[in-house]
Amino acid sequence: MARSTPVHLCVIKRKPDLATVLTIDRDPLQQEVLATLLKHDGHRVHPTADAETALAILQSALVDLVIVEPATQRPDGLRLCQQIRQLNPYRPLMIVSERGDEEQIFRALMVAADDYMVKPISPRLFVGHVHALLRRAEQVRGQRWQDQNISIGEIALNLQQMHAIVNGEPVPLTPRELSLLHALMENANRVLSRDQLMRIAWGERFIGTPKAVDVYVQRLRRKIQPHLAAGFYIEAQRGFGYKFEIPRPQPVAS
């Protein structure tokens, strides 16, 4: 296995918003190198050596970027990359591998990867590649937000006209209310903490406390509840956050 290069930390004057990065590599030294570079650049890091653990993290936590060494995963590291891609086709995936042959790189890029770096990596170039992937993902996310309408149960979002449609009735929403409802509906049936909702809906630069989420949920309740035939779709999870789900039908009294 190729030796990792010494870590020479570089200073980037302009950083992207703080991201959460999952790294998958069985080499503990390489894990340490990647974690050091990413943390120095201001990101949260979830390191793991195990494919099953990685998939569990991706299904339970918000991850902005995945970095994987497929050569250390058995039986097929590229199969793991495909599974990661299936969970979220828009989340960027970078391969950092000791294998540098053209056929391997071509296959990886065609199958699942958005980027490919060969070990030993240049720390400065690695940070640059991470910035580029996160920047591109943010642009794609913004475009999807503009283009995508969501409909679940009685509630639909018209993102172009900035309102919800509840049982056919348009309900005007402020930009922050719309962003919060959009974040909840995109993660339907998944419990999100207040901090997670703030980050998804309003971004890292939002200035406020998690209590702001409670305030805006109450505003959504007041605007949407009168138009609903069933119960409210945003359920509070005591001491944690909220979940968007279709209300269960109430039993009919005999």
PAKOLPA-426835 format. One record per residue: residue in three letters; z, y, x of N, C-alpha, C in turn. Coordinates in pm, whole numbers, plus 50000, padded with zeros to 5 digits. Each point is the difference from the previous one (the first is absolute). Layout:
<lumkols>
ALAZYXZYXZYX/...
</lumkols>
This chain:
<lumkols>
MET500004988050085500005012049915500005012450088/ALA499185009949964499915012150081501315007549998/ARG500335005950116501245007750010499825013449931/SER501055004549933499955012949933500145011150102/THR499315011149977500095011250091501325007249979/PRO500525007050102501235007849982499815010349891/VAL501085003349933499935009549890500175014150053/HIS498945008049998500075014050037499845008049872/LEU501095005649950499975006749872499235013050011/CYS499145002549901499205012150000500455009049887/VAL499765012750014500405009849900498785004449922/ILE500054998349868498935004649912500515012349928/LYS499295011050011500495012549943500054999749849/ARG499024993449938499964999649855500094985649954/LYS501044996749927500214986349957499704998549851/PRO499564987749959499854997649857501384998649936/ASP500024999949868501274997749932500594986750046/LEU501324999350000500694987850037499454988249922/ALA499684989250070499434988149937500914988150026/THR499864989949915500694987350020498984989850049/VAL500284994050116499044991150065500624986150014/LEU499254989949961500404986050018499244994550120/THR500744994850100499374993850116500294985149999/ILE498954991950025500124985449995499514994550134/ASP500934995050080499654994750132501144991150047/ARG499674988250053501044990850048500475003350141/ASP499335009350066500385003950135501065011049992/PRO501264997150034501075010049985499775012350086/LEU499414998450118499735011650086498975009249935/GLN498964994149944498985008149933500585006949876/GLN500864993049927500665006149885500805012250043/GLU500704998850111500815011150050499135011850040/VAL498864997150064499095010650041499485007649878/LEU499514992549900499455006449881501085008049926/ALA501184994049985501085006949928500405012950071/THR500054999650133500385012050076498985011149980/LEU498724996650009498955010049982500025005849859/LEU500134991349901499965004549861501225008449965/LYS501184995750043501215007649970499995013550070/HIS499515000350123499905012750073499065009649927/ASP499014994549933499055008249925500535003649861/GLY501224995449967500635004149876499884990549884/HIS499554987750024499784990649890501154990149985/ARG500144994649880500904988849976499264987250038/VAL500734990250054499364987750045500744987949943/HIS499234990649942500514986949959499374989650092/PRO500684995450105499414989850087500334985949950/THR499044991150009500254986049967499034991250078/ALA500434987750026499144990450069499424989849905/ASP500445000349876499724989249906499085004649887/ALA498964992349972499035003749897500635000349862/GLU500834990149968500634999649868500915012049978/THR500765003550103500865011849989499175012649981/ALA498905000950073499135011749988499475001649858/LEU499534989049941499475000749864501105003649900/ALA501214995150024501125003449911500325014950009/ILE499975005650121500265014350018498945008249926/LEU498744995950012498915007549938500094999849847/GLN500634989749945500144999149855501265006749947/SER500905003950090501265005849955500255014150052/ALA499235004450099500225013250060498695007750004/LEU500125013150015498825008550013499625000850147/VAL498814995350033499524999750138498685007550005/ASP499875009350096498815008350011498954994250094/LEU500444992150098499094994750101500534986650049/VAL499094990450020500374986950054499304998250134/ILE500784995750100499454997050133500324985450030/VAL498984992050028500204985650015499294994850123/GLU500634990250064499394992350108499644986349943/PRO498754997949958499654987449934500034988050094/ALA499855002350131499964988750094501324992550005/THR501105006549961501314993450006500384993649868/GLN499165001249898500324994549869499274986749980/ARG500714990249950499424986849978500064996749851/PRO498984992949945498874994550076498875009850021/ASP499925010749917498855009050009500485014349976/GLY500025008050108500475013649988499115008749914/LEU498704997450002499095007949917500204997049852/ARG500444987849969500334996849861501175008549954/LEU500985002150088501125008949968499495014149973/CYS499085004750081499435013349979499335001149863/GLN499314989549960499364999949868501055000649888/GLN501104992750018501065000349899500615014049989/ILE500185006550115500535013650001499045009449928/ARG498734998550027498985008449936499974997949849/GLN500204987749956499984997149856501175006749928/LEU501135001450067501165006549937499735014749971/ASN499265006550089499665014249981498755003050083/PRO498835000449936498765002050077499885013850061/TYR500855009549959499905013750051500945002650117/ARG500944991150026500955002150109499334996750133/PRO500035009150098499344997250128500664988750077/LEU499164992250068500454988650078499385000750139/MET500865000250101499545000450139500364986950069/ILE499064994750076500274988450084500195004750144/VAL501094995650062500245002250142500134986250062/SER498994995750075499924986050041499664998550147/GLU500434988650056499634996650137498564995050008/ARG499434996349886498624995049998499035011749991/GLY499135001150100499095011350005498544996249998/ASP499694987349965498604996149999499305006149879/GLU498735002950016499245007249898499974992649867/GLU499854986850003499924992249877501295001149920/GLN501154999450068501295001149933500185013849937/ILE499655010450074500155013649948499085002049880/PHE498754995450012499055001549889500504992849876/ARG500474987850017500484992249885501205006749934/ALA500935004950082501205006449945499645012549920/LEU499105008250053499615012349930499234996949873/MET499224989350001499244996349881500894993949892/VAL501044992850043500854992849906501055008949937/ALA500715008150081501155007049942500425012750072/ALA499815000850131500625010850077499255013249987/ASP500765011150005499415013350005499845005050143/ASP500764994150091499965004350140500424988150086/TYR499595000350127500304988850091500215005850139/MET501164997050059500295004050138500344987650081/VAL499554999950126500204988550087501155002950097/LYS500924990450012501095001150097499444998250142/PRO500605006750098501095009749988499495013349944/ILE500785005849911499575012249932500415012350078/SER499245010649983500385013250049500925006349897/PRO501245003450035500915006049902499425012449934/ARG499355008450077499445012449944498894997049900/LEU499114990750035498934996449908500544992949876/PHE501034991750019500614993149886500525010149898/VAL500745010150047500525010349909498845007349932/GLY498945002750074498845006549941499354991749891/HIS499894986950023499424991149899500884999649875/VAL501324999750018500925000049886499825012749917/HIS499925011550068499795012749929498714999649920/ALA498934994950062498704999849933500044991149875/LEU500634988350010500094991049886500815006149886/LEU501135006250033500845006049897499305012049935/ARG499305007850081499275011549946498904995449904/ARG499274989650039498944994849914500584994249871/ALA501144993050011500634994249881500465010949904/GLU500505011150055500435011149916498815006249926/GLN498875001150068498805005349935499524990849889/VAL500034987050025499594990349898500955000449882/ARG501315001150029500995000549893499795012449912/GLY499705011350064499755012149923498764998849913/GLN498954993750053498784998149922500244990649883/ARG500754989150025500324990649893500815006949891/TRP500935008750043500845007049902499145008549908/GLN498955006250056499135008549920499114991949907/ASP499554988350049498994992449927500584989949903/GLN501234995650023500524988649927500835004249880/ASN499634995149884500845001249881500744986949980/ILE501235000949954500844988249982500394999049854/SER499994987949947500414997849862500864987549993/ILE501225001549949500924988849983500675001549863/GLY499804990149915500625000549868499535012049921/GLU500945007949952499685011749918499695012550083/ILE500174999250132499905011950085498784998950091/ALA499215010750004498875001050092500105013450071/LEU499525000550124499985012550076498575004650017/ASN499755012549967498725006450030500255009550117/LEU499674995450120500345007750119499135012250017/GLN498784999649946499125011550012500515011649915/GLN500474996949879500435010549908501515002450004/MET500704992850090501425002550025500864998149875/HIS499774988949928500894997149889500084985049977/ALA501044996149927500134986249955499434999049859/ILE499544988249965499564997349863500894988949947/VAL500805003249900500974990649946499624996949856/ASN499614987549975499524996049868498935009549947/GLY499095003950090498885008549962500285014850000/GLU501265004050021500375014149998500125005350143/PRO499265010850034500155005850134501365006950016/VAL500644997550112501315005950030499885007450132/PRO499995013450000499865007550125501204997550093/LEU499714998550129501044997850100499815009850115/THR501115003750063499915008050122499524991050114/PRO499515005850110499564991750112501074990550051/ARG501265004450009501064991250049500304988849901/GLU499985003149871500214989749899498874989750004/LEU498785004850012498854991050005500064991150124/SER500365005850115500094992250124501074989249990/LEU501135003349938501084990349986499604988749907/LEU499405003449886499574989649906498914991350062/HIS499105006150076498954992550069500604990150100/ALA501005004550077500654991250098500674988249931/LEU500665002549889500674989249927498994990149942/MET498925005149943499024991249936499224991950104/GLU499745006050116499314992550106500864988650053/ASN501315001149983500924989650047500724993549882/ALA499274997949891500594994549878500704986750027/ASN501134998049932500834987950011500674998550136/ARG500085010950073500634999850132501085010850005/VAL501204996350041501095009650009499815008650124/LEU500025013149981499865009550110501245008750007/SER500515002050121501145008850017499575014549979/ARG500985008749983499685014249984499315005550125/ASP500474995750117499375004650124498544995450008/GLN499754987549960498634995050002499115007849904/LEU500535002849881499225007449901499695014250049/MET500985006450062499765013450055498874999750101/ARG500034989950086499014999150107498614997049945/ILE499914990449906498694996349945499425011349915/ALA500845005849915499505009749903499775013850062/TRP500905004350086499975013950044499845001750151/GLY500014989050075499765000950143501255003150081/GLU499864998150131501145001850090500455014650008/ARG499105009349970500345014150016500735005849879/PHE500194991949895500725004949883501435003550038/ILE500435012049963501365004550031500844998449874/GLY500954991050005500854997549884500834987650023/THR500864996949906500864988350010499504989349904/PRO500454987550018499594989449907500335003049855/LYS500965008949975500335003749862498815006449928/ALA499065005550079498825006149939499214989649921/VAL500014987650046499304989349927500604998449861/ASP501345000249991500664998749870499595011449907/VAL499925012050055499635011749918498604998349944/TYR499064995750084498624998849954499804988049908/VAL500784989450018499944988949906500455004649862/GLN501065008049995500475005249871498945008849935/ARG499305007950080498925008349945498884991349943/LEU499664989250072498984990949949500464993549870/ARG501274996349993500534994149877499825009549882/ARG500375012650021499925009749890498565002149952/LYS499064999550093498615002549962499314987749941/ILE500334988250051499254988049963500664992149887/GLN501334999550000500724991649905499595002149854/PRO499805012549953499665001849858498704993449958/HIS499134996850095498694994249966499994984850013/LEU501104994050045500034985650024500454992449876/ALA499334988749975500444991249892501074990450050/ALA499854995750125500994991150061501045008350075/GLY500874993450074501005007150079499375007050119/PHE500835007350076499475007350113499644990550113/TYR498965003450075499454991050101500705001250135/ILE500675011050025500665002050130501464996149986/GLU500364988850060501354994749989500825003650124/ALA501195005549977500905003250111500644987250053/GLN500074998950131500694988950067501275005950061/ARG501124997349938501265006650034500294999750150/GLY500255011850054500375001250140498854998650098/PHE498754998849948498894998050092498825009149970/GLY499354998149886498815007949972499434996849864/TYR498674998049995499324998249872498904989450011/LYS499644994749883498904990449991499185003249876/PHE498674999650014499105002049887499574986349948/GLU500274997349874499594987449940499825001849850/ILE499164991449943499775000449855501264995049930/PRO500525007549904501224995749931499804986649930/ARG501054991950001499944987249929500115002449850/PRO499234992549921500095001649854501414997149951/GLN500465008249909501324997949942499914989149893/PRO500994991049994499964989549897500065006049860/VAL499214994349912499965004949862501184994349923/ALA500755008949935501164995449924499544991749881/SER500694988949978499634991249888500635004949871/
</lumkols>
